[in-house]
């Protein structure tokens, strides 16, 4: 599935991933390829991106990579939209 992470300042990441786990305001959940369409607000916490991804140098300080997993701290929560195998993650 395709993931786009957008902040007010810039697009932090765009590319293919295997899975995404996020802290929803009603509980944590994971989205996989062919997941049903969903829109959710996100709580403060950590998003876990699974798959080998490349982060642009300008934004590497906002991510923590461990092997095939990448973590992004959601210090102010955010919003997630999943539709047609495309996830848009809006973060502050």
HTML snippet that shows the backbone in 3Dmol.js (N, CA, C, O; Angstrom):
<script src="https://3Dmol.org/build/3Dmol-min.js"></script>
<div id="view" style="width:600px;height:400px;position:relative"></div>
<script>
const pdb = `
ATOM      1  N   UNK A   1       0.841  -1.172   0.000  1.00  0.00           N
ATOM      2  CA  UNK A   1       0.000   0.000   0.000  1.00  0.00           C
ATOM      3  C   UNK A   1       0.886   1.234   0.000  1.00  0.00           C
ATOM      4  O   UNK A   1       2.066   1.166   0.342  1.00  0.00           O
ATOM      5  N   UNK A   2       0.312   2.343  -0.381  1.00  0.00           N
ATOM      6  CA  UNK A   2       1.047   3.592  -0.520  1.00  0.00           C
ATOM      7  C   UNK A   2       0.783   4.471   0.698  1.00  0.00           C
ATOM      8  O   UNK A   2      -0.365   4.631   1.113  1.00  0.00           O
ATOM      9  N   UNK A   3       1.841   5.040   1.269  1.00  0.00           N
ATOM     10  CA  UNK A   3       1.725   5.912   2.434  1.00  0.00           C
ATOM     11  C   UNK A   3       2.263   7.291   2.104  1.00  0.00           C
ATOM     12  O   UNK A   3       3.314   7.432   1.478  1.00  0.00           O
ATOM     13  N   UNK A   4       1.526   8.305   2.535  1.00  0.00           N
ATOM     14  CA  UNK A   4       1.974   9.696   2.421  1.00  0.00           C
ATOM     15  C   UNK A   4       1.840  10.311   3.812  1.00  0.00           C
ATOM     16  O   UNK A   4       0.752  10.327   4.388  1.00  0.00           O
ATOM     17  N   UNK A   5       2.956  10.819   4.351  1.00  0.00           N
ATOM     18  CA  UNK A   5       2.953  11.473   5.656  1.00  0.00           C
ATOM     19  C   UNK A   5       3.144  12.962   5.415  1.00  0.00           C
ATOM     20  O   UNK A   5       4.148  13.389   4.847  1.00  0.00           O
ATOM     21  N   UNK A   6       2.158  13.749   5.859  1.00  0.00           N
ATOM     22  CA  UNK A   6       2.149  15.182   5.579  1.00  0.00           C
ATOM     23  C   UNK A   6       2.088  15.958   6.890  1.00  0.00           C
ATOM     24  O   UNK A   6       1.266  15.665   7.758  1.00  0.00           O
ATOM     25  N   UNK A   7       2.971  16.959   7.026  1.00  0.00           N
ATOM     26  CA  UNK A   7       2.942  17.884   8.157  1.00  0.00           C
ATOM     27  C   UNK A   7       2.597  19.266   7.600  1.00  0.00           C
ATOM     28  O   UNK A   7       2.588  19.445   6.382  1.00  0.00           O
ATOM     29  N   UNK A   8       2.314  20.243   8.459  1.00  0.00           N
ATOM     30  CA  UNK A   8       2.028  21.586   7.948  1.00  0.00           C
ATOM     31  C   UNK A   8       3.194  22.190   7.151  1.00  0.00           C
ATOM     32  O   UNK A   8       2.986  23.049   6.293  1.00  0.00           O
ATOM     33  N   UNK A   9       4.416  21.736   7.441  1.00  0.00           N
ATOM     34  CA  UNK A   9       5.588  22.309   6.783  1.00  0.00           C
ATOM     35  C   UNK A   9       5.953  21.615   5.474  1.00  0.00           C
ATOM     36  O   UNK A   9       6.426  22.262   4.540  1.00  0.00           O
ATOM     37  N   UNK A  10       5.734  20.293   5.401  1.00  0.00           N
ATOM     38  CA  UNK A  10       6.216  19.549   4.234  1.00  0.00           C
ATOM     39  C   UNK A  10       5.633  18.145   4.193  1.00  0.00           C
ATOM     40  O   UNK A  10       5.033  17.677   5.162  1.00  0.00           O
ATOM     41  N   UNK A  11       5.816  17.485   3.066  1.00  0.00           N
ATOM     42  CA  UNK A  11       5.518  16.064   2.958  1.00  0.00           C
ATOM     43  C   UNK A  11       6.748  15.323   3.455  1.00  0.00           C
ATOM     44  O   UNK A  11       7.814  15.416   2.846  1.00  0.00           O
ATOM     45  N   UNK A  12       6.613  14.584   4.559  1.00  0.00           N
ATOM     46  CA  UNK A  12       7.747  13.926   5.200  1.00  0.00           C
ATOM     47  C   UNK A  12       8.135  12.618   4.529  1.00  0.00           C
ATOM     48  O   UNK A  12       9.306  12.235   4.533  1.00  0.00           O
ATOM     49  N   UNK A  13       7.148  11.927   3.948  1.00  0.00           N
ATOM     50  CA  UNK A  13       7.434  10.644   3.305  1.00  0.00           C
ATOM     51  C   UNK A  13       6.331  10.319   2.313  1.00  0.00           C
ATOM     52  O   UNK A  13       5.161  10.630   2.533  1.00  0.00           O
ATOM     53  N   UNK A  14       6.732   9.680   1.205  1.00  0.00           N
ATOM     54  CA  UNK A  14       5.806   9.130   0.213  1.00  0.00           C
ATOM     55  C   UNK A  14       6.408   7.840  -0.297  1.00  0.00           C
ATOM     56  O   UNK A  14       7.559   7.820  -0.731  1.00  0.00           O
ATOM     57  N   UNK A  15       5.644   6.764  -0.251  1.00  0.00           N
ATOM     58  CA  UNK A  15       6.166   5.516  -0.795  1.00  0.00           C
ATOM     59  C   UNK A  15       5.374   4.302  -0.361  1.00  0.00           C
ATOM     60  O   UNK A  15       4.419   4.401   0.410  1.00  0.00           O
ATOM     61  N   UNK A  16       5.791   3.153  -0.872  1.00  0.00           N
ATOM     62  CA  UNK A  16       5.139   1.878  -0.595  1.00  0.00           C
ATOM     63  C   UNK A  16       5.598   1.331   0.756  1.00  0.00           C
ATOM     64  O   UNK A  16       6.777   1.401   1.102  1.00  0.00           O
ATOM     65  N   UNK A  17       4.632   0.779   1.520  1.00  0.00           N
ATOM     66  CA  UNK A  17       4.918   0.141   2.809  1.00  0.00           C
ATOM     67  C   UNK A  17       4.154  -1.175   2.885  1.00  0.00           C
ATOM     68  O   UNK A  17       3.303  -1.461   2.042  1.00  0.00           O
ATOM     69  N   UNK A  18       4.466  -1.971   3.901  1.00  0.00           N
ATOM     70  CA  UNK A  18       3.776  -3.243   4.113  1.00  0.00           C
ATOM     71  C   UNK A  18       2.604  -3.105   5.073  1.00  0.00           C
ATOM     72  O   UNK A  18       1.544  -3.689   4.850  1.00  0.00           O
ATOM     73  N   UNK A  19       2.791  -2.323   6.156  1.00  0.00           N
ATOM     74  CA  UNK A  19       1.752  -2.161   7.170  1.00  0.00           C
ATOM     75  C   UNK A  19       2.012  -0.895   7.969  1.00  0.00           C
ATOM     76  O   UNK A  19       3.130  -0.379   7.992  1.00  0.00           O
ATOM     77  N   UNK A  20       0.961  -0.396   8.627  1.00  0.00           N
ATOM     78  CA  UNK A  20       1.073   0.797   9.463  1.00  0.00           C
ATOM     79  C   UNK A  20       0.253   0.575  10.722  1.00  0.00           C
ATOM     80  O   UNK A  20      -0.927   0.235  10.648  1.00  0.00           O
ATOM     81  N   UNK A  21       0.881   0.769  11.886  1.00  0.00           N
ATOM     82  CA  UNK A  21       0.188   0.680  13.175  1.00  0.00           C
ATOM     83  C   UNK A  21       0.191   2.063  13.801  1.00  0.00           C
ATOM     84  O   UNK A  21       1.226   2.728  13.844  1.00  0.00           O
ATOM     85  N   UNK A  22      -0.975   2.499  14.291  1.00  0.00           N
ATOM     86  CA  UNK A  22      -1.106   3.861  14.834  1.00  0.00           C
ATOM     87  C   UNK A  22      -1.931   3.850  16.123  1.00  0.00           C
ATOM     88  O   UNK A  22      -2.730   2.943  16.354  1.00  0.00           O
ATOM     89  N   UNK A  23      -1.721   4.885  16.967  1.00  0.00           N
ATOM     90  CA  UNK A  23      -2.523   5.020  18.188  1.00  0.00           C
ATOM     91  C   UNK A  23      -3.795   5.830  17.904  1.00  0.00           C
ATOM     92  O   UNK A  23      -3.767   7.058  17.985  1.00  0.00           O
ATOM     93  N   UNK A  24      -4.879   5.180  17.581  1.00  0.00           N
ATOM     94  CA  UNK A  24      -6.139   5.875  17.359  1.00  0.00           C
ATOM     95  C   UNK A  24      -6.694   6.407  18.670  1.00  0.00           C
ATOM     96  O   UNK A  24      -6.368   5.885  19.736  1.00  0.00           O
ATOM     97  N   UNK A  25      -7.523   7.434  18.606  1.00  0.00           N
ATOM     98  CA  UNK A  25      -8.099   7.985  19.839  1.00  0.00           C
ATOM     99  C   UNK A  25      -9.060   7.001  20.507  1.00  0.00           C
ATOM    100  O   UNK A  25      -9.332   7.129  21.701  1.00  0.00           O
ATOM    101  N   UNK A  26      -9.578   6.028  19.764  1.00  0.00           N
ATOM    102  CA  UNK A  26     -10.452   4.998  20.324  1.00  0.00           C
ATOM    103  C   UNK A  26      -9.711   3.674  20.521  1.00  0.00           C
ATOM    104  O   UNK A  26     -10.328   2.645  20.800  1.00  0.00           O
ATOM    105  N   UNK A  27      -8.391   3.708  20.374  1.00  0.00           N
ATOM    106  CA  UNK A  27      -7.569   2.507  20.537  1.00  0.00           C
ATOM    107  C   UNK A  27      -6.631   2.327  19.356  1.00  0.00           C
ATOM    108  O   UNK A  27      -6.915   2.787  18.250  1.00  0.00           O
ATOM    109  N   UNK A  28      -5.525   1.663  19.594  1.00  0.00           N
ATOM    110  CA  UNK A  28      -4.533   1.431  18.542  1.00  0.00           C
ATOM    111  C   UNK A  28      -5.080   0.469  17.495  1.00  0.00           C
ATOM    112  O   UNK A  28      -5.878  -0.416  17.804  1.00  0.00           O
ATOM    113  N   UNK A  29      -4.639   0.656  16.250  1.00  0.00           N
ATOM    114  CA  UNK A  29      -5.052  -0.248  15.185  1.00  0.00           C
ATOM    115  C   UNK A  29      -3.995  -0.293  14.095  1.00  0.00           C
ATOM    116  O   UNK A  29      -3.098   0.548  14.042  1.00  0.00           O
ATOM    117  N   UNK A  30      -4.117  -1.294  13.222  1.00  0.00           N
ATOM    118  CA  UNK A  30      -3.179  -1.497  12.128  1.00  0.00           C
ATOM    119  C   UNK A  30      -3.938  -1.499  10.817  1.00  0.00           C
ATOM    120  O   UNK A  30      -5.053  -2.015  10.739  1.00  0.00           O
ATOM    121  N   UNK A  31      -3.336  -0.922   9.782  1.00  0.00           N
ATOM    122  CA  UNK A  31      -3.909  -1.003   8.438  1.00  0.00           C
ATOM    123  C   UNK A  31      -2.943  -1.778   7.552  1.00  0.00           C
ATOM    124  O   UNK A  31      -1.727  -1.594   7.602  1.00  0.00           O
ATOM    125  N   UNK A  32      -3.531  -2.654   6.736  1.00  0.00           N
ATOM    126  CA  UNK A  32      -2.791  -3.483   5.799  1.00  0.00           C
ATOM    127  C   UNK A  32      -3.337  -3.244   4.399  1.00  0.00           C
ATOM    128  O   UNK A  32      -4.347  -2.561   4.229  1.00  0.00           O
ATOM    129  N   UNK A  33      -2.676  -3.800   3.407  1.00  0.00           N
ATOM    130  CA  UNK A  33      -3.142  -3.710   2.033  1.00  0.00           C
ATOM    131  C   UNK A  33      -4.592  -4.202   1.955  1.00  0.00           C
ATOM    132  O   UNK A  33      -4.951  -5.174   2.619  1.00  0.00           O
ATOM    133  N   UNK A  34      -5.414  -3.543   1.158  1.00  0.00           N
ATOM    134  CA  UNK A  34      -6.832  -3.873   0.960  1.00  0.00           C
ATOM    135  C   UNK A  34      -7.695  -3.664   2.200  1.00  0.00           C
ATOM    136  O   UNK A  34      -8.770  -4.256   2.303  1.00  0.00           O
ATOM    137  N   UNK A  35      -7.250  -2.841   3.137  1.00  0.00           N
ATOM    138  CA  UNK A  35      -8.045  -2.505   4.319  1.00  0.00           C
ATOM    139  C   UNK A  35      -9.263  -1.696   3.888  1.00  0.00           C
ATOM    140  O   UNK A  35      -9.205  -0.954   2.907  1.00  0.00           O
ATOM    141  N   UNK A  36     -10.344  -1.837   4.605  1.00  0.00           N
ATOM    142  CA  UNK A  36     -11.549  -1.048   4.327  1.00  0.00           C
ATOM    143  C   UNK A  36     -11.239   0.441   4.491  1.00  0.00           C
ATOM    144  O   UNK A  36     -10.344   0.817   5.248  1.00  0.00           O
ATOM    145  N   UNK A  37     -11.973   1.266   3.789  1.00  0.00           N
ATOM    146  CA  UNK A  37     -11.800   2.714   3.903  1.00  0.00           C
ATOM    147  C   UNK A  37     -12.072   3.145   5.346  1.00  0.00           C
ATOM    148  O   UNK A  37     -13.022   2.677   5.973  1.00  0.00           O
ATOM    149  N   UNK A  38     -11.232   4.037   5.862  1.00  0.00           N
ATOM    150  CA  UNK A  38     -11.382   4.494   7.241  1.00  0.00           C
ATOM    151  C   UNK A  38     -10.797   5.900   7.372  1.00  0.00           C
ATOM    152  O   UNK A  38      -9.831   6.251   6.694  1.00  0.00           O
ATOM    153  N   UNK A  39     -11.396   6.688   8.250  1.00  0.00           N
ATOM    154  CA  UNK A  39     -10.848   7.984   8.657  1.00  0.00           C
ATOM    155  C   UNK A  39     -10.831   7.955  10.175  1.00  0.00           C
ATOM    156  O   UNK A  39     -11.830   7.590  10.795  1.00  0.00           O
ATOM    157  N   UNK A  40      -9.708   8.336  10.787  1.00  0.00           N
ATOM    158  CA  UNK A  40      -9.592   8.273  12.240  1.00  0.00           C
ATOM    159  C   UNK A  40      -8.714   9.404  12.753  1.00  0.00           C
ATOM    160  O   UNK A  40      -7.750   9.806  12.101  1.00  0.00           O
ATOM    161  N   UNK A  41      -9.062   9.910  13.932  1.00  0.00           N
ATOM    162  CA  UNK A  41      -8.164  10.825  14.627  1.00  0.00           C
ATOM    163  C   UNK A  41      -7.159   9.978  15.395  1.00  0.00           C
ATOM    164  O   UNK A  41      -7.456   8.856  15.803  1.00  0.00           O
ATOM    165  N   UNK A  42      -5.972  10.529  15.583  1.00  0.00           N
ATOM    166  CA  UNK A  42      -4.893   9.797  16.238  1.00  0.00           C
ATOM    167  C   UNK A  42      -4.506  10.468  17.545  1.00  0.00           C
ATOM    168  O   UNK A  42      -4.511  11.694  17.655  1.00  0.00           O
ATOM    169  N   UNK A  43      -4.178   9.661  18.517  1.00  0.00           N
ATOM    170  CA  UNK A  43      -3.729  10.143  19.816  1.00  0.00           C
ATOM    171  C   UNK A  43      -2.224  10.370  19.789  1.00  0.00           C
ATOM    172  O   UNK A  43      -1.535   9.962  18.854  1.00  0.00           O
ATOM    173  N   UNK A  44      -1.734  11.019  20.819  1.00  0.00           N
ATOM    174  CA  UNK A  44      -0.293  11.165  20.999  1.00  0.00           C
ATOM    175  C   UNK A  44       0.299   9.769  21.184  1.00  0.00           C
ATOM    176  O   UNK A  44      -0.251   8.953  21.923  1.00  0.00           O
ATOM    177  N   UNK A  45       1.390   9.501  20.530  1.00  0.00           N
ATOM    178  CA  UNK A  45       2.019   8.186  20.624  1.00  0.00           C
ATOM    179  C   UNK A  45       2.985   7.974  19.487  1.00  0.00           C
ATOM    180  O   UNK A  45       3.618   8.916  19.010  1.00  0.00           O
ATOM    181  N   UNK A  46       3.097   6.736  19.054  1.00  0.00           N
ATOM    182  CA  UNK A  46       4.080   6.377  18.039  1.00  0.00           C
ATOM    183  C   UNK A  46       3.421   5.583  16.918  1.00  0.00           C
ATOM    184  O   UNK A  46       2.696   4.620  17.169  1.00  0.00           O
ATOM    185  N   UNK A  47       3.679   5.996  15.681  1.00  0.00           N
ATOM    186  CA  UNK A  47       3.232   5.250  14.505  1.00  0.00           C
ATOM    187  C   UNK A  47       4.365   4.317  14.096  1.00  0.00           C
ATOM    188  O   UNK A  47       5.527   4.720  14.049  1.00  0.00           O
ATOM    189  N   UNK A  48       4.013   3.058  13.799  1.00  0.00           N
ATOM    190  CA  UNK A  48       5.021   2.087  13.375  1.00  0.00           C
ATOM    191  C   UNK A  48       4.768   1.736  11.912  1.00  0.00           C
ATOM    192  O   UNK A  48       3.699   1.244  11.552  1.00  0.00           O
ATOM    193  N   UNK A  49       5.766   1.998  11.083  1.00  0.00           N
ATOM    194  CA  UNK A  49       5.690   1.723   9.654  1.00  0.00           C
ATOM    195  C   UNK A  49       6.512   0.470   9.394  1.00  0.00           C
ATOM    196  O   UNK A  49       7.690   0.411   9.747  1.00  0.00           O
ATOM    197  N   UNK A  50       5.893  -0.533   8.777  1.00  0.00           N
ATOM    198  CA  UNK A  50       6.607  -1.773   8.460  1.00  0.00           C
ATOM    199  C   UNK A  50       6.914  -1.809   6.972  1.00  0.00           C
ATOM    200  O   UNK A  50       6.057  -1.531   6.132  1.00  0.00           O
ATOM    201  N   UNK A  51       8.145  -2.157   6.670  1.00  0.00           N
ATOM    202  CA  UNK A  51       8.620  -2.193   5.297  1.00  0.00           C
ATOM    203  C   UNK A  51       9.909  -1.409   5.191  1.00  0.00           C
ATOM    204  O   UNK A  51      10.149  -0.496   5.982  1.00  0.00           O
ATOM    205  N   UNK A  52      10.720  -1.746   4.246  1.00  0.00           N
ATOM    206  CA  UNK A  52      11.992  -1.058   4.032  1.00  0.00           C
ATOM    207  C   UNK A  52      11.715   0.255   3.317  1.00  0.00           C
ATOM    208  O   UNK A  52      11.328   0.261   2.148  1.00  0.00           O
ATOM    209  N   UNK A  53      11.913   1.375   4.020  1.00  0.00           N
ATOM    210  CA  UNK A  53      11.619   2.678   3.424  1.00  0.00           C
ATOM    211  C   UNK A  53      12.836   3.594   3.520  1.00  0.00           C
ATOM    212  O   UNK A  53      13.706   3.415   4.373  1.00  0.00           O
ATOM    213  N   UNK A  54      12.874   4.561   2.640  1.00  0.00           N
ATOM    214  CA  UNK A  54      13.945   5.565   2.614  1.00  0.00           C
ATOM    215  C   UNK A  54      13.361   6.907   3.042  1.00  0.00           C
ATOM    216  O   UNK A  54      12.393   7.389   2.455  1.00  0.00           O
ATOM    217  N   UNK A  55      13.958   7.505   4.069  1.00  0.00           N
ATOM    218  CA  UNK A  55      13.533   8.813   4.562  1.00  0.00           C
ATOM    219  C   UNK A  55      14.518   9.860   4.053  1.00  0.00           C
ATOM    220  O   UNK A  55      15.731   9.673   4.148  1.00  0.00           O
ATOM    221  N   UNK A  56      14.000  10.955   3.514  1.00  0.00           N
ATOM    222  CA  UNK A  56      14.874  12.041   3.035  1.00  0.00           C
ATOM    223  C   UNK A  56      15.706  12.578   4.193  1.00  0.00           C
ATOM    224  O   UNK A  56      15.226  12.646   5.325  1.00  0.00           O
ATOM    225  N   UNK A  57      16.953  12.959   3.914  1.00  0.00           N
ATOM    226  CA  UNK A  57      17.875  13.446   4.947  1.00  0.00           C
ATOM    227  C   UNK A  57      17.279  14.573   5.777  1.00  0.00           C
ATOM    228  O   UNK A  57      17.492  14.633   6.988  1.00  0.00           O
ATOM    229  N   UNK A  58      16.540  15.457   5.141  1.00  0.00           N
ATOM    230  CA  UNK A  58      15.973  16.613   5.838  1.00  0.00           C
ATOM    231  C   UNK A  58      14.993  16.208   6.943  1.00  0.00           C
ATOM    232  O   UNK A  58      14.753  16.988   7.864  1.00  0.00           O
ATOM    233  N   UNK A  59      14.422  14.994   6.865  1.00  0.00           N
ATOM    234  CA  UNK A  59      13.402  14.580   7.823  1.00  0.00           C
ATOM    235  C   UNK A  59      13.809  13.393   8.687  1.00  0.00           C
ATOM    236  O   UNK A  59      13.009  12.927   9.498  1.00  0.00           O
ATOM    237  N   UNK A  60      15.028  12.894   8.533  1.00  0.00           N
ATOM    238  CA  UNK A  60      15.470  11.704   9.270  1.00  0.00           C
ATOM    239  C   UNK A  60      15.420  11.887  10.779  1.00  0.00           C
ATOM    240  O   UNK A  60      15.232  10.908  11.502  1.00  0.00           O
ATOM    241  N   UNK A  61      15.583  13.109  11.278  1.00  0.00           N
ATOM    242  CA  UNK A  61      15.569  13.337  12.726  1.00  0.00           C
ATOM    243  C   UNK A  61      14.195  13.084  13.336  1.00  0.00           C
ATOM    244  O   UNK A  61      14.087  12.901  14.548  1.00  0.00           O
ATOM    245  N   UNK A  62      13.150  13.072  12.525  1.00  0.00           N
ATOM    246  CA  UNK A  62      11.795  12.862  13.027  1.00  0.00           C
ATOM    247  C   UNK A  62      11.404  11.383  13.068  1.00  0.00           C
ATOM    248  O   UNK A  62      10.353  11.027  13.600  1.00  0.00           O
ATOM    249  N   UNK A  63      12.259  10.528  12.504  1.00  0.00           N
ATOM    250  CA  UNK A  63      11.989   9.104  12.421  1.00  0.00           C
ATOM    251  C   UNK A  63      13.060   8.320  13.163  1.00  0.00           C
ATOM    252  O   UNK A  63      14.187   8.787  13.323  1.00  0.00           O
ATOM    253  N   UNK A  64      12.697   7.128  13.612  1.00  0.00           N
ATOM    254  CA  UNK A  64      13.633   6.217  14.259  1.00  0.00           C
ATOM    255  C   UNK A  64      13.520   4.880  13.538  1.00  0.00           C
ATOM    256  O   UNK A  64      12.474   4.233  13.602  1.00  0.00           O
ATOM    257  N   UNK A  65      14.576   4.457  12.854  1.00  0.00           N
ATOM    258  CA  UNK A  65      14.527   3.224  12.081  1.00  0.00           C
ATOM    259  C   UNK A  65      15.238   2.097  12.821  1.00  0.00           C
ATOM    260  O   UNK A  65      16.349   2.261  13.325  1.00  0.00           O
ATOM    261  N   UNK A  66      14.559   0.934  12.871  1.00  0.00           N
ATOM    262  CA  UNK A  66      15.114  -0.278  13.481  1.00  0.00           C
ATOM    263  C   UNK A  66      14.832  -1.429  12.540  1.00  0.00           C
ATOM    264  O   UNK A  66      13.725  -1.968  12.528  1.00  0.00           O
ATOM    265  N   UNK A  67      15.816  -1.806  11.757  1.00  0.00           N
ATOM    266  CA  UNK A  67      15.643  -2.898  10.808  1.00  0.00           C
ATOM    267  C   UNK A  67      14.588  -2.581   9.771  1.00  0.00           C
ATOM    268  O   UNK A  67      14.705  -1.594   9.045  1.00  0.00           O
ATOM    269  N   UNK A  68      13.560  -3.408   9.695  1.00  0.00           N
ATOM    270  CA  UNK A  68      12.500  -3.251   8.702  1.00  0.00           C
ATOM    271  C   UNK A  68      11.313  -2.455   9.257  1.00  0.00           C
ATOM    272  O   UNK A  68      10.241  -2.430   8.652  1.00  0.00           O
ATOM    273  N   UNK A  69      11.510  -1.802  10.415  1.00  0.00           N
ATOM    274  CA  UNK A  69      10.458  -1.000  11.027  1.00  0.00           C
ATOM    275  C   UNK A  69      10.946   0.425  11.229  1.00  0.00           C
ATOM    276  O   UNK A  69      12.105   0.664  11.571  1.00  0.00           O
ATOM    277  N   UNK A  70      10.045   1.355  11.013  1.00  0.00           N
ATOM    278  CA  UNK A  70      10.347   2.771  11.195  1.00  0.00           C
ATOM    279  C   UNK A  70       9.291   3.352  12.114  1.00  0.00           C
ATOM    280  O   UNK A  70       8.101   3.085  11.947  1.00  0.00           O
ATOM    281  N   UNK A  71       9.721   4.143  13.084  1.00  0.00           N
ATOM    282  CA  UNK A  71       8.816   4.738  14.060  1.00  0.00           C
ATOM    283  C   UNK A  71       8.785   6.247  13.891  1.00  0.00           C
ATOM    284  O   UNK A  71       9.818   6.881  13.676  1.00  0.00           O
ATOM    285  N   UNK A  72       7.585   6.817  13.991  1.00  0.00           N
ATOM    286  CA  UNK A  72       7.383   8.259  13.917  1.00  0.00           C
ATOM    287  C   UNK A  72       6.610   8.668  15.157  1.00  0.00           C
ATOM    288  O   UNK A  72       5.521   8.149  15.403  1.00  0.00           O
ATOM    289  N   UNK A  73       7.152   9.590  15.943  1.00  0.00           N
ATOM    290  CA  UNK A  73       6.475  10.061  17.142  1.00  0.00           C
ATOM    291  C   UNK A  73       5.401  11.062  16.758  1.00  0.00           C
ATOM    292  O   UNK A  73       5.663  12.039  16.056  1.00  0.00           O
ATOM    293  N   UNK A  74       4.198  10.807  17.225  1.00  0.00           N
ATOM    294  CA  UNK A  74       3.066  11.708  16.995  1.00  0.00           C
ATOM    295  C   UNK A  74       2.888  12.540  18.264  1.00  0.00           C
ATOM    296  O   UNK A  74       2.069  12.210  19.122  1.00  0.00           O
ATOM    297  N   UNK A  75       3.658  13.614  18.374  1.00  0.00           N
ATOM    298  CA  UNK A  75       3.670  14.412  19.604  1.00  0.00           C
ATOM    299  C   UNK A  75       2.378  15.196  19.815  1.00  0.00           C
ATOM    300  O   UNK A  75       2.084  15.605  20.939  1.00  0.00           O
ATOM    301  N   UNK A  76       1.607  15.410  18.758  1.00  0.00           N
ATOM    302  CA  UNK A  76       0.329  16.116  18.872  1.00  0.00           C
ATOM    303  C   UNK A  76      -0.819  15.318  18.267  1.00  0.00           C
ATOM    304  O   UNK A  76      -1.870  15.878  17.955  1.00  0.00           O
ATOM    305  N   UNK A  77      -0.624  14.026  18.100  1.00  0.00           N
ATOM    306  CA  UNK A  77      -1.652  13.216  17.467  1.00  0.00           C
ATOM    307  C   UNK A  77      -1.672  13.470  15.972  1.00  0.00           C
ATOM    308  O   UNK A  77      -0.640  13.786  15.379  1.00  0.00           O
ATOM    309  N   UNK A  78      -2.846  13.332  15.356  1.00  0.00           N
ATOM    310  CA  UNK A  78      -2.959  13.561  13.922  1.00  0.00           C
ATOM    311  C   UNK A  78      -4.248  12.972  13.387  1.00  0.00           C
ATOM    312  O   UNK A  78      -5.190  12.711  14.135  1.00  0.00           O
ATOM    313  N   UNK A  79      -4.275  12.767  12.084  1.00  0.00           N
ATOM    314  CA  UNK A  79      -5.436  12.202  11.400  1.00  0.00           C
ATOM    315  C   UNK A  79      -4.951  11.219  10.352  1.00  0.00           C
ATOM    316  O   UNK A  79      -3.929  11.444   9.704  1.00  0.00           O
ATOM    317  N   UNK A  80      -5.697  10.115  10.186  1.00  0.00           N
ATOM    318  CA  UNK A  80      -5.359   9.103   9.194  1.00  0.00           C
ATOM    319  C   UNK A  80      -6.562   8.888   8.290  1.00  0.00           C
ATOM    320  O   UNK A  80      -7.701   8.810   8.753  1.00  0.00           O
ATOM    321  N   UNK A  81      -6.289   8.792   6.991  1.00  0.00           N
ATOM    322  CA  UNK A  81      -7.310   8.406   6.029  1.00  0.00           C
ATOM    323  C   UNK A  81      -6.769   7.264   5.197  1.00  0.00           C
ATOM    324  O   UNK A  81      -5.671   7.358   4.649  1.00  0.00           O
ATOM    325  N   UNK A  82      -7.537   6.173   5.095  1.00  0.00           N
ATOM    326  CA  UNK A  82      -7.171   5.019   4.273  1.00  0.00           C
ATOM    327  C   UNK A  82      -8.272   4.827   3.244  1.00  0.00           C
ATOM    328  O   UNK A  82      -9.447   4.732   3.600  1.00  0.00           O
ATOM    329  N   UNK A  83      -7.900   4.769   1.967  1.00  0.00           N
ATOM    330  CA  UNK A  83      -8.869   4.551   0.896  1.00  0.00           C
ATOM    331  C   UNK A  83      -8.135   4.022  -0.324  1.00  0.00           C
ATOM    332  O   UNK A  83      -7.126   4.596  -0.734  1.00  0.00           O
ATOM    333  N   UNK A  84      -8.625   2.933  -0.913  1.00  0.00           N
ATOM    334  CA  UNK A  84      -8.046   2.360  -2.136  1.00  0.00           C
ATOM    335  C   UNK A  84      -6.548   2.112  -2.033  1.00  0.00           C
ATOM    336  O   UNK A  84      -5.790   2.479  -2.931  1.00  0.00           O
ATOM    337  N   UNK A  85      -6.122   1.488  -0.935  1.00  0.00           N
ATOM    338  CA  UNK A  85      -4.716   1.141  -0.699  1.00  0.00           C
ATOM    339  C   UNK A  85      -3.790   2.351  -0.640  1.00  0.00           C
ATOM    340  O   UNK A  85      -2.595   2.231  -0.908  1.00  0.00           O
ATOM    341  N   UNK A  86      -4.333   3.512  -0.292  1.00  0.00           N
ATOM    342  CA  UNK A  86      -3.522   4.708  -0.080  1.00  0.00           C
ATOM    343  C   UNK A  86      -3.850   5.243   1.306  1.00  0.00           C
ATOM    344  O   UNK A  86      -5.015   5.451   1.646  1.00  0.00           O
ATOM    345  N   UNK A  87      -2.802   5.466   2.107  1.00  0.00           N
ATOM    346  CA  UNK A  87      -2.959   6.011   3.454  1.00  0.00           C
ATOM    347  C   UNK A  87      -2.365   7.411   3.444  1.00  0.00           C
ATOM    348  O   UNK A  87      -1.239   7.622   2.995  1.00  0.00           O
ATOM    349  N   UNK A  88      -3.141   8.358   3.946  1.00  0.00           N
ATOM    350  CA  UNK A  88      -2.628   9.720   4.159  1.00  0.00           C
ATOM    351  C   UNK A  88      -2.608   9.933   5.668  1.00  0.00           C
ATOM    352  O   UNK A  88      -3.634   9.818   6.338  1.00  0.00           O
ATOM    353  N   UNK A  89      -1.434  10.243   6.187  1.00  0.00           N
ATOM    354  CA  UNK A  89      -1.236  10.479   7.623  1.00  0.00           C
ATOM    355  C   UNK A  89      -0.904  11.957   7.786  1.00  0.00           C
ATOM    356  O   UNK A  89       0.152  12.415   7.349  1.00  0.00           O
ATOM    357  N   UNK A  90      -1.817  12.707   8.422  1.00  0.00           N
ATOM    358  CA  UNK A  90      -1.601  14.136   8.671  1.00  0.00           C
ATOM    359  C   UNK A  90      -1.102  14.290  10.094  1.00  0.00           C
ATOM    360  O   UNK A  90      -1.774  13.877  11.038  1.00  0.00           O
ATOM    361  N   UNK A  91       0.084  14.887  10.256  1.00  0.00           N
ATOM    362  CA  UNK A  91       0.697  15.026  11.576  1.00  0.00           C
ATOM    363  C   UNK A  91       1.075  16.478  11.815  1.00  0.00           C
ATOM    364  O   UNK A  91       1.274  17.247  10.874  1.00  0.00           O
ATOM    365  N   UNK A  92       1.172  16.845  13.104  1.00  0.00           N
ATOM    366  CA  UNK A  92       1.609  18.210  13.491  1.00  0.00           C
ATOM    367  C   UNK A  92       3.065  18.203  13.875  1.00  0.00           C
ATOM    368  O   UNK A  92       3.615  19.247  14.228  1.00  0.00           O
TER     369      UNK A  92
END
`;
const viewer = $3Dmol.createViewer("view");
viewer.addModel(pdb, "pdb");
viewer.setStyle({}, {cartoon: {color: "spectrum"}});
viewer.zoomTo();
viewer.render();
</script>
